[in-house]
Amino acid sequence: MTLELPLVVGVDGSDGSLMAVDWAVDEAARYGLPLRLVYASLWERYEGITPSVTLERPSEQVMADHLVASAAERALRRNPEVKVTTEVLPADAAEALLHEGNNATALVTGSRGRSELKGLLLGSVGLAVAARAYCPVIVVRGDKAGVSGSHERILLGAGDPTSSGIAARFAFREAEVRRCTLDVVRAWRCPARETADTAALAETPAQYHEEQARTQLDELLRDAVADHPDVRVSRTTIEGPARKVLLHRSAAADLVIIGARRKHGHFGLQLGRVSHTLLHHAYCPVAVVPQLA
């Protein structure tokens, strides 16, 4: 995490985005970061006018200016020591935030925007940004306790070391700056069919796979533990689907962190089942931390 870069928050006036602003102000204060509030919309296309040929500003832009100004005032009231800047962009919201993410410590979004259908659990903008950004993305969602940070516990979903190394370092920094416990969980399962060689390596297949999970967990955390010796770490290996295990444990966390692999030149959504489950259902904010494949 490059600490001189701002936290960028997507704002649109929705309750979700205002909750994201509050969360981001607190996060920016912890790290001493500036906050950048961004509103983006293709209002020029929708209203059929071009600002360069008219002296009257589009109604959507007037509203956007008001929204970001209100969000900035809200942020300053919450913590006047956090430096806040704003930007209104005539661009697709997801594309604009992805572009902003190239010069951000992290992107922060709400769980749903003001134009999203009520039945959606996660808005299309938040999903697209979480799936494609090359910087950490935090989707602010969950219950009051999780969003407010009252649990004093960070949850790291420990995936494969090749895709979760950066996420692990991110999690240790969060736990360190918050002075709270880091709960690291590695879920494991026995395959439907075991080979004779696997069965011979331990008394039971379950014992073998649990030992493998512990070894991978130790490998993932080795460097981060050395770099952050003061962080209290709780390590757990547990049998079951990772998405269900982490969802359950998110009820006692202030932030759940998961890694995500990013492939250069791949423009589709790059999220697995675990990420999808947590982004739609977690009881606390979710950080998706990318690692280039």
N, C-alpha and C positions, 0 to 999 in steps of 0.2 A: 504494500500500500504506500503510495507516494503522498506524504502527509501535506505537502504544500498545495495539492490539487483540491478543488472544492468537492463537497457533497452536492450532487445535482438532484433536485426533486422535481418530478413532474406534477404540475398543479393544474386543476381545471375547475375548482370551486366545489367539488363534491365532498361529502363527508369523509370519504376514504382518503382523498388527497390532503385534506386538512389534518387528518390524523397522521399522515405521512410527514407533513411539515413539522408537526410537534415532535415526532420521533426523531426526525433528522436534526432539529435544533439541538436536542439533547445529545445526540451522537456527535455533532459538530463541536459542541462545547467540550466533550470528553477528550477529543483529539486536537483541539485548537484549530479547527478547520473553518474556512469560509463556507457559506451556504449559497447555492445558486438555484433560484426558483425559475422554472421554465414552463411556459404555456405554449403549446403548438397546435395549430389547426389549419386546415386548408380552406379558410373562409373565403379567400379570393375566388377559388374555383366554385364554391357553393353560391356565392352572391353574384358572381359573374361580372365583377368589376376589377379594375386595376388601380391601386392607389396613385400611380404616377400620372394618371389622366383625369383625376378628380380631386377637388379640394376637400371633399367630404369624406371623412374616414368611415370605413365599413363598420356597421353596427357590431359585428362580431369582434372586431379589433378593439372597439371601445369597451366592450364587455371584458375582453381578455386583459386589457390594461387595468381595469378595475379589479379583476380577480387576482392578478399577481400583486397589485398594490395592497390589497386586503391581506393576502397571504404573507407578504413581507411585514406588514404591521403586526400580524399575529406572531410571526417569528420573533420580532424585536420585543414584543411584550413578554414573550416566554423567556427570552434571554437577550438582553440588550448588548451583551458583550460579543455575541456572534455576528460577524460581518455578513450582511445579506446583499446580494445583487439579484436582479431579475432580468428576464428576457422573454419577449413575445415573438414567436416565429410563425410565419405563414407556411407551415410545412406539416406533413403527416406526423402525428404525435409520436408514434413508435420510431419512425426513421429519425426524427429530430432528437429524441432521447438517446438513441443508439449513437448518433453522431456526437452528442454532448459527452457520452461516455468515454470517448477517446481522450478526453482531457479532464477526467474526473477520478477522484478517489473511489467513488461508488455512485450508483444510481439508486434512487429511492422512489418508489411508487406506492400508491394506494392499491387496495385489492380490486376496486371497481371504480370506473369513472362515472361522471354524471350522465353520459349518454348510453351507458350499458343497460342491457335488459336486466330486469330484477332477478330473473332466474339464473343468471350467470354467477358462478362462484368466484371467478377471477376474470377481470376484464381483459379484452383482447390486447390492449396496449401493454399491460403488465406482463401478460403471458409472452408476447413477442419480445419484449425487452429482456425478460429473464432467460429466454431461450436463445438469444442471439448476441447479447452484449459480451464484450471482451474485458469488461471490468466487473467487479462484484455488483450484484443487484439485490437490493433488499425490498421485498414486498411486505408492506406493513399491514398485517391482518391479525386476527385472533381475538381473545377475550381481553377484558380490562386489565387483569393481572399480568398477562403476557406482554401486552403493549406498554404498560407502565413500568415494567422491569422490576416488579416486586418479588419475583422468585429468587433473584440473585443467583441465577444459574444459566449458563450457556450450554447448549446441546450441539455436539458435532456428530453428524452421521458419518462414520468412518468407512469410506468406500475403498476401492483399490488404491494402493499407494501411487500408482501412475496417474490417477485422475483426481486425487484428493490432497496432494501435498500442499498446494497453495491454500486450499480450504482449511487445512490443519493450522497453518501459520496464522491465517486470518482469525481463526477461533481462539488461538492462544493470545493474540493481541487484544481481542475483545474481552476475554476473561481477565487479562492483566489490567487493562484500563478501567474496567468496572470493579475490579477487586472482588471477583466472585468465583464460584466453582465452575470448572469446565467438566461437563459430563460427556465423555466420549463413548459412543456405542457402536459396536460392530455386530451386525446381525449375520447369522449363518444358518444354512439349511443342509440337510443330508439329501444328496441326489436320489431320485427314484430308484436308480440301479447303481449298486456299488460294484467295483471291480474286485477281483480276488486280491490284487496287490494292495489296494486301499484298505480292505478289511484286515489284512495281515499287519498293517502298521500300528494298530492300536487294539485294545481289548474290544472296543465297539466302534462302528463307523461314526457314531455321534461324538465319541471322544476324539477321534481323529480330526473331524471337521471343526470341533471347538478349539483344538490345539492349533490348527491352521489359522483360525480366526484370530487367536491370541498373538500368534507370530506376526501376522500381517498388521495387527494393531500396533504392536511394538515397533515394527519397521516404520510405519507411518508417523509415529509420534516421536521417534528417537531424536531427531534434530531439533524439533520445536521444544521439547522438554528441556534440552540442553540450553536453548536460547532464552527460555522463560522459566527459570528454576523456581520462581516464587509463586507460580500459578498452581492452585490446588486442582489436581486432576483425579477424576473418578473414571476408571476404565471398566467397561462392561462388555462381555460377549454374551449374546443371547440368541437362542434358536427361534427362527420365525422369519416371515417376510419383512424386509427392511422397511418398506413403506408403512406397514402396520405398527412395527415396533417404534419407529421414530414418531409417528403420528401420536401414539399413546403417550410417549414420554414428552412430547411438546407441550402437554398440558401443565407441566411443572417447569417450563423454561421461559426465558425472556427473549431468546433468539435461537432458532435452529439453523445450523449451517451445513450445507451440503456442497460437494464439489460437482463440477460439470465439465465434460470434455468438449473442447471446441476444435473443429477441424477447419484449417485455412481453406477459403474458397467455397465453403459450404454455407448456403444462405437459407436453408430450411430451419425448422424448429429443432433445436438440439437439446431436448430434455428427455430423461428416462421416466419410468413409472414412479420411482421414488419422488423425484422432483415434482411431477404432476400432482401426486397425492398431497404432498405437503403444501404446495402453492395454493391448492384449492381448499384444503381442510385443516391445516395446522392451527393450533390454539395460540400461537405466538407469531411474531414476524419471522420471515424466512429469508435467509441470505443464500443466494446461489453464486458460488465463487468459481469462475471458469479457470480451466487449465488447458493450454494448447496441446493438442495431440501431435 
